Amino acid sequence: MHIVATLLSALFPFVVPVAACYGLLTMQIPNRFPAALAIAFLALALLSGLPLPAIGLHVLTGLGLLLATFALFAFGYLGGGDAKLASAIALWLGIEQALPFLILTALFGGALSLVILGFRSVSLPGFLLGWTPAKRLHEKGAGIPYGVAIAAAAMMIFPDTPWFAVFAAM
């Protein structure tokens, strides 16, 4: 069981940055990333003996953030993949780490937005003209790949979770 728990805990620091990179390059985060995070969390929580009420609080945290982020999605402020990724991450972090995660996400998101808006205000360098992800990211009026900010915040908070201790024991 120990090796399985360790492998499951390793999915978080692997999947979250990969999802962010995918979002940055394609402006989409496929469902497979948040789904893998959710399934891995539930398996890890059960394997590690997390009490059912604690699992329930983690699930409520994830669902609560899903409702909030889908409201943002409905008003066009956030992408659907970003909403699902943030919710799957909140499932791992739980209620204890939800507020720091949201604050860091907002801070990183603001910084990311400023950087991308600055990037869009200058001409695209010639060596990037043929690269579709750069052209997509440079388009005025295109969205901000907020999954990058979500992932950065998640990776900053992850060491403060009990799941990091399982991962660090590798």
Order of alpha helices (4+ residues) and beta strands (2+ residues): alpha-alpha-alpha-alpha-alpha-alpha-alpha
